């Protein structure tokens, strides 16, 4: 195939990718930097369970609009299920039903949470009914004793709540607290206990459970806080700090005791929450008084579930890392083990961070080399030898993780995320180079692999680059065009210019 054909192909790819990119930036006004628009979020609940082949009824509590966020565009993804929604004074809920289901089931709830730029001033609320505590018998006596201890250190409702929260988080609780917490080990249970204790004091309160919308995350932890009636209004109290008020990025999901999801006709119920900055909503165009969504938005990565979006945020970085490796090998002349092994190692560094990842990788490969040289004396065939090295690598991972955990080095716990097969092949390849070309060349290629992995990690871990290739995946067409052009590069590499510098001086 002629160079002319290659140039035409790369030009078409570059023009197509650049045109789509400019159209999204100029016409659709898509943001070029991450975090440019954070007032609109997509929140998602993913519910999975095992159906037992009988009628299923699944209920899920839903968020509702509040003085901080407006909830819009509810969407329910549940093929084959009937759906109904209801609301009471405290919560909204969705109920999925089906006559018969069997096996793993997954349903989704997704909504748009818009932050209110100017939340209204707090308004006076109608005084609620005097609360009634549900504590009885010995628990009631322990609760009253606990309340007396807290009241002794407080002067008003606010200080009473803060002292109570501190008391419930004592590292060495007294006998009363131990008795009350014996069946309440979780943070949610402590919040409900606080509500019961405040009821004994005649203070109306209820628990609030929600998410913190700070960054796009695939799995968000539920945060719990208190709402206490004080001075003619409901006031929030951060249960973890403790302090009066909660950060403005707290999104209430449900109120009161109980779990967010309940199932009948199923088992192993699990609910996971995700949130991401809704860049799709931030770039909607208003035409003729109604929301307008171009096809490029409706059929973009934003339409996928949030946990799938998080996967593609990583996958889209793999071609970018591969292109960097092409430059390092074909233009700069860096020697590495394998073609794409440094890219995979760089992905593993996302969990351990760069410095700790290099140390752990070097440690595993070094120990694996010692085992590999010993296995060489046994004269094993290739496949059994590789299997033996893989087993040893896994055992080394276990050993290193246990030792680092005992030493208090938490980064060692992420070692299991390293690609075991890649480490095994690296050990085998390094041994072969060691035997055929000497230890110097083996160490040179090993160091080159680590340098390439470190450079790749720095590139693909950059938030700006992650944002650009997720919002504008057509930029991969430009990467493809550049890769094709570099595929015909036959000139000197930078390291070769340094290597043959004496010849260059002689020729001049």
JORAUR-V364309 format. One record per residue. N is the residue number from 1. PSI is psi in degrees with one decimal (none if undefined). OMEGA is omega in whole degrees, -180 to 180 (NA if undefined). NEAR is the number of other ideal C-beta (glycine too) atoms within 8 Angstrom. Layout:
[[N:PSI:OMEGA:NEAR] [N:PSI:OMEGA:NEAR]]
This chain:
[[1:134.1:-173:3] [2:160.2:177:5] [3:-30.0:-180:6] [4:-43.5:178:6] [5:-42.2:180:8] [6:-42.7:-179:12] [7:-39.0:179:8] [8:-43.7:-180:8] [9:-46.5:-179:10] [10:-34.5:178:12] [11:-41.8:179:9] [12:-45.0:180:8] [13:-42.8:-178:13] [14:-43.5:-180:11] [15:-41.9:180:8] [16:-48.6:180:10] [17:-43.0:-179:14] [18:-36.6:179:9] [19:-45.6:178:8] [20:-40.3:180:12] [21:-48.5:-179:11] [22:-34.7:178:8] [23:-43.3:180:10] [24:-36.9:-178:12] [25:-48.3:-173:10] [26:-42.6:-173:7] [27:-48.8:-178:6] [28:-8.5:177:12] [29:43.0:177:8] [30:141.0:-175:10] [31:139.9:179:12] [32:-14.4:-178:6] [33:146.3:178:7] [34:147.6:178:9] [35:9.6:-180:6] [36:-29.4:179:8] [37:112.1:-178:9] [38:16.1:180:8] [39:-8.3:180:7] [40:127.4:-178:13] [41:147.4:167:14] [42:121.4:178:16] [43:144.9:-174:15] [44:138.9:172:14] [45:128.6:179:13] [46:119.1:-176:13] [47:125.2:178:14] [48:147.2:177:10] [49:165.6:177:13] [50:115.6:177:9] [51:146.8:-173:13] [52:18.3:178:8] [53:25.2:180:6] [54:175.6:179:7] [55:139.1:-176:9] [56:136.1:173:16] [57:114.5:-178:10] [58:127.2:176:16] [59:140.7:-179:11] [60:125.0:176:14] [61:141.6:-173:10] [62:153.1:176:15] [63:156.4:176:13] [64:160.5:-179:9] [65:146.6:-178:5] [66:177.3:-177:6] [67:-11.6:-179:6] [68:-36.1:-176:9] [69:145.7:170:11] [70:129.0:-179:7] [71:122.1:-177:11] [72:161.0:169:8] [73:54.4:174:5] [74:137.4:177:9] [75:136.2:-179:8] [76:124.1:-179:11] [77:104.5:-175:9] [78:73.5:-177:9] [79:130.7:176:4] [80:-7.9:-177:5] [81:145.6:166:11] [82:150.5:-174:6] [83:135.2:172:10] [84:152.8:179:7] [85:153.0:178:9] [86:167.3:-179:7] [87:146.8:172:7] [88:-165.2:-177:5] [89:-31.0:-174:2] [90:-48.0:-168:7] [91:162.5:164:11] [92:155.6:175:10] [93:151.4:174:11] [94:142.5:-180:12] [95:118.4:175:11] [96:137.1:179:15] [97:148.9:176:11] [98:146.1:-176:10] [99:-39.7:-179:3] [100:136.8:177:8] [101:151.3:-180:11] [102:143.9:178:6] [103:-170.0:-178:6] [104:128.1:179:7] [105:144.1:179:11] [106:128.7:174:7] [107:153.0:-178:13] [108:146.3:166:13] [109:131.8:-179:14] [110:141.5:179:13] [111:166.1:178:14] [112:122.5:179:12] [113:113.5:-180:15] [114:122.6:179:11] [115:132.9:177:13] [116:118.6:-177:9] [117:-38.6:-180:4] [118:81.4:179:4] [119:145.0:-178:5] [120:159.3:179:6] [121:151.3:179:3] [122:137.0:-178:5] [123:155.4:178:6] [124:136.2:-178:4] [125:153.9:175:9] [126:130.8:-179:3] [127:130.0:179:5] [128:170.3:176:8] [129:148.9:177:4] [130:130.4:-176:6] [131:153.3:177:11] [132:126.8:179:5] [133:146.1:178:10] [134:3.8:179:6] [135:139.5:-179:8] [136:158.2:173:5] [137:-133.5:-179:5] [138:-34.1:179:6] [139:-36.3:178:10] [140:-42.0:179:11] [141:-41.8:178:8] [142:-37.2:179:12] [143:-40.7:179:15] [144:-40.6:178:9] [145:-40.4:178:9] [146:-42.6:-179:13] [147:-41.2:179:11] [148:-39.7:179:8] [149:-39.3:-179:10] [150:-41.8:-179:13] [151:-31.1:180:9] [152:-26.6:-178:6] [153:8.4:-176:7] [154:161.4:-179:10] [155:-22.6:-180:3] [156:-173.6:-177:6] [157:-41.8:-178:9] [158:-49.7:-180:9] [159:-31.3:177:10] [160:-44.9:-180:14] [161:-44.6:-179:17] [162:-41.3:178:13] [163:-37.1:179:11] [164:-43.3:179:12] [165:-43.1:177:13] [166:-41.9:-179:9] [167:-39.6:-179:11] [168:-14.4:180:11] [169:17.1:179:8] [170:132.9:179:9] [171:-27.9:178:4] [172:83.9:-176:3] [173:153.2:177:7] [174:-176.6:-175:6] [175:-40.5:-179:5] [176:-44.9:-179:11] [177:-38.9:177:13] [178:-42.3:-179:9] [179:-41.9:-179:10] [180:-27.4:-177:12] [181:4.8:-174:13] [182:-31.6:178:6] [183:18.2:-178:5] [184:68.0:-175:10] [185:-21.7:-173:5] [186:164.4:179:6] [187:-38.4:178:8] [188:-38.7:179:10] [189:-35.1:177:11] [190:-38.3:178:13] [191:-43.8:180:13] [192:-35.3:176:11] [193:-39.1:177:12] [194:-39.2:178:16] [195:-41.5:-180:13] [196:-42.1:180:12] [197:-41.9:178:14] [198:-32.3:176:15] [199:-35.8:176:14] [200:-30.3:179:12] [201:0.7:-179:9] [202:19.8:-179:6] [203:115.8:178:13] [204:135.2:180:11] [205:157.3:173:14] [206:160.0:-179:10] [207:149.7:177:16] [208:138.0:-177:12] [209:132.4:-178:12] [210:-162.2:-176:13] [211:158.4:173:12] [212:117.4:-175:10] [213:80.8:178:11] [214:-40.0:-177:4] [215:158.9:179:3] [216:122.2:-179:7] [217:143.8:178:9] [218:-36.1:179:6] [219:110.2:-180:8] [220:142.0:178:9] [221:137.6:177:4] [222:132.8:179:11] [223:139.5:-177:10] [224:141.0:174:11] [225:174.7:-176:15] [226:143.8:168:15] [227:120.3:-174:13] [228:135.6:179:13] [229:116.7:-176:12] [230:129.6:178:9] [231:52.2:172:5] [232:18.0:176:5] [233:163.2:177:10] [234:124.7:-177:7] [235:134.8:179:12] [236:147.2:176:12] [237:124.6:177:16] [238:119.7:-174:12] [239:-21.4:-176:13] [240:-24.6:-170:8] [241:-54.2:-18:5] [242:155.4:179:11] [243:163.3:176:7] [244:134.8:-179:8] [245:162.3:177:7] [246:156.6:179:8] [247:150.8:-177:6] [248:-12.8:-180:6] [249:12.1:174:8] [250:124.7:177:14] [251:111.0:177:14] [252:134.4:178:11] [253:-46.8:174:12] [254:162.5:-176:13] [255:148.6:175:10] [256:176.3:-177:8] [257:169.2:178:5] [258:166.6:-179:4] [259:163.0:-177:4] [260:-25.4:-178:10] [261:145.8:176:12] [262:147.4:-176:8] [263:141.4:170:12] [264:125.2:-175:8] [265:15.5:179:10] [266:174.2:-180:14] [267:172.1:-178:7] [268:50.6:180:7] [269:132.1:179:11] [270:133.5:180:7] [271:126.9:177:10] [272:143.4:-177:9] [273:141.7:179:13] [274:157.2:177:15] [275:144.6:176:13] [276:150.8:176:11] [277:125.8:-175:12] [278:83.2:179:11] [279:-24.1:176:11] [280:-46.6:-179:12] [281:-33.5:-177:10] [282:-15.7:-178:12] [283:11.9:176:11] [284:142.4:179:10] [285:141.1:178:9] [286:117.7:178:7] [287:130.4:178:6] [288:34.5:176:4] [289:13.6:179:4] [290:159.0:-179:6] [291:137.2:-180:6] [292:127.9:-180:9] [293:111.7:176:7] [294:160.3:-179:8] [295:-32.2:179:5] [296:-23.3:177:10] [297:-44.1:-177:12] [298:-32.2:-179:8] [299:40.9:179:6] [300:178.7:177:8] [301:-19.1:179:8] [302:-21.6:-179:10] [303:-10.8:-179:7] [304:157.6:173:8] [305:153.3:-173:11] [306:-40.6:-179:14] [307:-29.8:175:12] [308:-37.1:176:8] [309:-40.5:-180:13] [310:-35.5:177:13] [311:-43.2:-179:8] [312:-24.6:175:11] [313:-30.6:177:10] [314:-45.5:-176:10] [315:-36.9:-179:7] [316:-16.9:178:13] [317:-18.6:-179:14] [318:-47.6:176:11] [319:-33.8:179:10] [320:-42.9:176:14] [321:-37.9:178:15] [322:-37.8:178:11] [323:-40.2:177:11] [324:-38.0:179:12] [325:-35.5:176:15] [326:-43.4:179:11] [327:-43.8:-178:10] [328:-36.9:-177:12] [329:-46.0:-171:13] [330:-24.8:-178:9] [331:-46.4:-179:11] [332:-35.1:178:9] [333:25.5:179:10] [334:133.6:180:10] [335:132.0:179:8] [336:162.6:173:14] [337:118.4:-180:11] [338:174.4:-176:11] [339:-49.7:-175:6] [340:9.0:178:8] [341:-42.5:178:13] [342:-32.0:179:15] [343:-43.2:-180:13] [344:-38.4:177:10] [345:-38.0:178:16] [346:-36.5:177:14] [347:-37.1:177:13] [348:-30.5:179:13] [349:-17.4:179:15] [350:-27.3:-180:10] [351:-38.5:-175:8] [352:-12.2:-170:13] [353:162.1:-164:8] [354:-55.4:-174:9] [355:-48.9:180:6] [356:-35.0:179:10] [357:-42.1:178:14] [358:-43.3:180:12] [359:-46.4:-179:8] [360:-41.6:180:14] [361:-45.2:180:14] [362:-39.4:179:9] [363:-44.8:-179:9] [364:-45.3:-179:15] [365:-40.3:179:13] [366:-46.2:177:8] [367:-37.9:179:9] [368:-33.2:178:15] [369:-40.5:179:12] [370:-42.3:179:8] [371:-39.2:-179:10] [372:-40.5:178:12] [373:-33.7:177:9] [374:-42.1:180:8] [375:-25.2:178:11] [376:-31.1:-180:8] [377:-19.2:-178:6] [378:-8.9:177:6] [379:50.3:-179:4] [380:157.3:172:8] [381:165.2:-172:5] [382:-54.6:-175:6] [383:-48.4:176:6] [384:-34.1:179:8] [385:-43.6:178:11] [386:-40.4:178:11] [387:-40.4:179:8] [388:-41.8:179:10] [389:-40.1:179:15] [390:-44.0:178:11] [391:-42.7:179:8] [392:-39.0:179:10] [393:-44.4:179:14] [394:-43.3:178:9] [395:-37.9:177:8] [396:-38.2:177:11] [397:-45.6:179:13] [398:-46.3:-178:8] [399:-47.8:-178:8] [400:-40.3:180:13] [401:-43.5:-179:12] [402:-44.2:-179:8] [403:-45.4:-179:9] [404:-33.5:176:13] [405:-40.9:178:11] [406:-29.9:179:6] [407:-4.3:180:6] [408:17.2:179:5] [409:97.8:-173:7] [410:-23.1:-180:7] [411:-24.9:180:10] [412:-17.1:-180:13] [413:-17.8:178:9] [414:4.0:-175:8] [415:-26.7:-179:13] [416:-16.4:180:7] [417:-6.3:176:7] [418:144.6:177:14] [419:106.2:-174:9] [420:-42.0:-178:10] [421:-38.1:179:7] [422:-42.0:177:12] [423:-40.6:179:14] [424:-46.2:-180:13] [425:-32.3:177:12] [426:-42.8:178:14] [427:-44.6:-180:14] [428:-45.2:-179:12] [429:-40.4:-179:10] [430:-36.0:178:14] [431:-42.8:180:13] [432:-44.6:179:8] [433:-38.5:179:12] [434:-44.8:-177:12] [435:-36.9:-174:5] [436:-36.8:-172:6] [437:0.6:175:7] [438:159.7:-179:7] [439:-29.3:180:6] [440:-47.0:180:7] [441:-37.4:179:11] [442:-44.2:179:13] [443:-34.5:179:8] [444:-46.5:180:9] [445:-34.8:177:13] [446:-43.4:177:12] [447:-38.6:177:8] [448:-37.9:178:11] [449:-41.6:178:15] [450:-39.8:177:13] [451:-42.1:178:9] [452:-40.7:178:15] [453:-39.8:179:15] [454:-42.6:178:12] [455:-40.8:179:10] [456:-42.2:178:14] [457:-46.1:-180:13] [458:-37.7:-179:9] [459:-52.3:-172:12] [460:-13.9:178:15] [461:-3.4:-180:8] [462:124.4:-176:8] [463:-35.5:-180:6] [464:-44.3:180:8] [465:-40.9:176:11] [466:-42.9:180:14] [467:-46.7:-177:11] [468:-45.3:-175:10] [469:-19.2:174:13] [470:-43.5:180:12] [471:-32.8:-179:10] [472:69.0:-179:11] [473:-15.9:177:9] [474:-14.0:175:9] [475:-19.1:176:11] [476:-24.3:175:12] [477:-36.9:176:12] [478:-39.0:177:11] [479:-40.9:178:11] [480:-42.3:179:10] [481:-43.8:179:14] [482:-35.9:178:10] [483:-41.4:178:11] [484:-39.3:178:12] [485:-41.5:179:10] [486:-20.0:178:11] [487:-19.2:177:6] [488:6.0:-178:8] [489:124.1:-179:8] [490:16.7:-178:3] [491:-174.5:180:4] [492:146.4:172:6] [493:156.8:-175:10] [494:-41.4:179:9] [495:-29.2:177:9] [496:-34.6:176:9] [497:-38.9:177:10] [498:-38.1:-178:7] [499:-40.5:-177:6] [500:29.5:-178:9] [501:-29.6:179:8] [502:-40.5:177:6] [503:-38.1:179:7] [504:-40.1:178:9] [505:-39.5:-180:7] [506:-36.6:-179:6] [507:-29.0:179:5] [508:none:NA:4]]
